[in-house]
């Protein structure tokens, strides 16, 4: 696939990342798997919080769907597009699935396993190595992630501020100040 195709597929992955936020209030990461013939065979977005499943990253969801559609746990010859550099868990699943290629948008300087922190996909110690193309539409993907986390921080501050305002208001009373709560005859 050429750079134009990569950008087109990544735009679709970015749309899936938006669904992560709009449908599940998850971190905006989207992924899709494309067959060697150029057909979309699996897609997904982060679902780990909504599914209560620590393995439900966008890449894993997309690979599961591709495997089900293709009727095979091997995704030989397929390309996976993802909006954020894969973590170690996802990278190892990609190796086991025998993907041919991974294309990602934004680098992950904290947990990236395709070059930022680790380089698992091309490690010569593995029995399978994956071609990696990095930085496709990285600015757009990075901006979505920054916006998401900024919004989360603002919401957290607003919640803390509201809680502080309630605490500053004093205790909640059932009656007006000066009234007794004792029963009267």
C-alpha positions as CSV (number, residue, x, y, z in Angstrom):
1,X,0.0,0.0,0.0
2,X,1.2,3.5,-0.7
3,X,1.2,6.6,1.5
4,X,-2.2,7.8,0.1
5,X,-3.8,4.5,1.0
6,X,-2.2,4.6,4.4
7,X,-3.7,8.1,5.0
8,X,-7.1,7.0,3.8
9,X,-7.2,4.0,6.1
10,X,-5.9,6.1,9.0
11,X,-8.7,8.6,8.5
12,X,-11.1,5.7,9.0
13,X,-9.2,4.7,12.1
14,X,-9.5,8.2,13.4
15,X,-13.3,8.0,12.9
16,X,-13.3,4.9,15.0
17,X,-11.3,6.8,17.7
18,X,-14.1,9.3,17.8
19,X,-16.6,6.5,18.4
20,X,-14.5,5.5,21.4
21,X,-15.3,8.9,23.0
22,X,-18.8,9.4,21.7
23,X,-20.2,5.9,22.4
24,X,-18.1,4.7,25.3
25,X,-16.3,7.7,26.8
26,X,-13.0,5.8,26.3
27,X,-9.6,7.1,25.3
28,X,-9.8,7.9,21.5
29,X,-7.9,5.1,19.9
30,X,-9.3,3.4,16.8
31,X,-7.9,0.5,14.8
32,X,-8.7,-1.5,11.7
33,X,-7.3,-4.5,9.9
34,X,-7.0,-4.6,6.1
35,X,-6.6,-7.8,4.2
36,X,-3.8,-8.3,1.6
37,X,-6.5,-7.7,-1.1
38,X,-7.3,-4.3,0.4
39,X,-10.6,-5.2,2.1
40,X,-11.6,-4.1,5.6
41,X,-11.8,-7.2,7.7
42,X,-11.9,-5.9,11.3
43,X,-12.3,-2.7,13.2
44,X,-12.5,-1.6,16.8
45,X,-11.9,1.2,19.3
46,X,-10.9,1.2,22.9
47,X,-13.5,-0.7,25.0
48,X,-11.5,-1.7,28.0
49,X,-13.4,0.5,30.5
50,X,-16.9,-0.1,29.1
51,X,-16.3,-3.8,28.7
52,X,-14.4,-4.2,32.0
53,X,-11.7,-6.0,30.0
54,X,-8.1,-4.8,30.3
55,X,-7.3,-6.5,27.0
56,X,-10.1,-4.7,25.0
57,X,-7.7,-2.2,23.4
58,X,-8.7,-1.0,19.9
59,X,-6.1,-3.2,18.2
60,X,-7.2,-6.4,20.1
61,X,-10.9,-5.7,19.3
62,X,-10.0,-5.2,15.6
63,X,-7.9,-8.3,15.4
64,X,-10.5,-10.4,17.1
65,X,-13.1,-9.3,14.6
66,X,-10.8,-9.9,11.7
67,X,-10.0,-13.4,13.0
68,X,-13.7,-14.2,13.3
69,X,-14.4,-12.9,9.8
70,X,-11.5,-14.7,8.2
71,X,-12.0,-17.9,10.3
72,X,-8.4,-17.9,11.3
73,X,-6.3,-16.8,14.3
74,X,-3.5,-15.9,11.8
75,X,-3.9,-12.6,10.0
76,X,-1.0,-13.3,7.6
77,X,-0.5,-10.6,5.0
78,X,-2.9,-8.2,6.8
79,X,-2.1,-4.6,7.8
80,X,-3.3,-3.1,11.0
81,X,-3.9,0.7,11.2
82,X,-4.1,2.3,14.7
83,X,-4.2,5.9,15.8
84,X,-1.8,5.4,18.7
85,X,1.4,3.4,18.9
86,X,0.7,-0.1,20.2
87,X,1.5,-1.1,23.8
88,X,3.4,-4.2,24.6
89,X,0.3,-6.4,25.0
90,X,-1.1,-5.4,21.6
91,X,2.3,-5.6,19.9
92,X,2.8,-9.2,21.1
93,X,-0.7,-10.1,20.0
94,X,0.1,-8.7,16.6
95,X,3.3,-10.9,16.4
96,X,1.3,-14.0,17.3
97,X,-1.4,-13.1,14.7
98,X,1.4,-12.8,12.1
99,X,0.4,-9.4,10.8
100,X,2.5,-8.3,7.9
101,X,2.4,-4.6,8.7
102,X,1.4,-2.1,11.4
103,X,0.8,1.6,10.6
104,X,0.3,3.9,13.5
105,X,-0.4,7.6,13.9
106,X,0.8,9.2,17.2
107,X,3.8,7.9,19.2
108,X,3.2,6.8,22.8
109,X,6.2,8.0,24.8
110,X,5.0,6.2,28.0
111,X,4.1,2.7,26.8
112,X,4.8,2.6,23.1
113,X,6.1,-0.8,21.9
114,X,6.8,0.0,18.3
115,X,9.8,2.2,18.8
116,X,9.1,4.7,21.5
117,X,9.8,2.7,24.7
118,X,10.2,-0.8,23.3
119,X,10.6,-2.1,19.8
120,X,8.8,-5.4,20.0
121,X,7.5,-5.6,16.4
122,X,10.9,-5.7,14.7
123,X,12.9,-7.4,17.5
124,X,15.0,-10.1,15.8
125,X,14.6,-12.4,18.8
126,X,11.0,-13.1,17.8
127,X,10.1,-15.7,15.2
128,X,8.0,-13.1,13.3
129,X,8.7,-9.5,12.7
130,X,6.3,-6.9,11.4
131,X,7.0,-4.0,9.1
132,X,6.2,-0.7,10.9
133,X,5.1,2.7,9.4
134,X,4.9,5.4,12.0
135,X,3.5,8.9,12.1
136,X,0.7,8.7,9.5
137,X,-1.7,11.6,10.5
138,X,0.1,11.8,13.8
139,X,-0.9,15.5,14.3
140,X,-4.6,14.8,14.0
141,X,-4.4,11.7,16.3
142,X,-2.2,13.5,18.8
143,X,-4.6,16.5,18.9
144,X,-7.6,14.2,19.6
145,X,-5.7,12.6,22.5
146,X,-4.7,15.9,23.9
147,X,-8.2,17.3,23.7
148,X,-9.6,14.2,25.3
149,X,-7.3,14.3,28.3
150,X,-7.6,18.1,28.6
151,X,-11.4,17.6,28.8
152,X,-11.0,14.9,31.5
153,X,-8.7,17.1,33.6
154,X,-11.2,20.0,33.3
155,X,-14.1,17.8,34.3
156,X,-12.1,16.4,37.3
157,X,-11.3,20.0,38.4
158,X,-14.9,21.0,38.1
159,X,-16.0,18.0,40.2
160,X,-13.4,18.9,42.9
161,X,-14.6,22.5,42.8
162,X,-18.2,21.5,43.2
163,X,-17.4,19.2,46.0
164,X,-15.4,22.0,47.8
165,X,-18.4,24.4,47.4
166,X,-20.7,21.9,48.9
167,X,-18.3,21.3,51.8
168,X,-17.9,25.1,52.3
169,X,-21.7,25.4,52.6
170,X,-21.6,23.5,55.9
171,X,-23.7,20.6,57.0
172,X,-27.1,19.9,55.5
173,X,-30.0,20.5,57.9
174,X,-33.5,19.2,58.0
175,X,-34.8,22.4,59.7
176,X,-34.0,26.0,59.8
177,X,-31.3,27.2,62.2
178,X,-32.6,27.6,65.7
179,X,-35.4,25.1,65.3
180,X,-35.4,22.1,67.5
181,X,-35.5,18.6,66.0
182,X,-37.1,17.3,69.1
183,X,-40.8,16.2,68.7
184,X,-43.3,18.6,70.3
185,X,-46.7,17.7,71.8
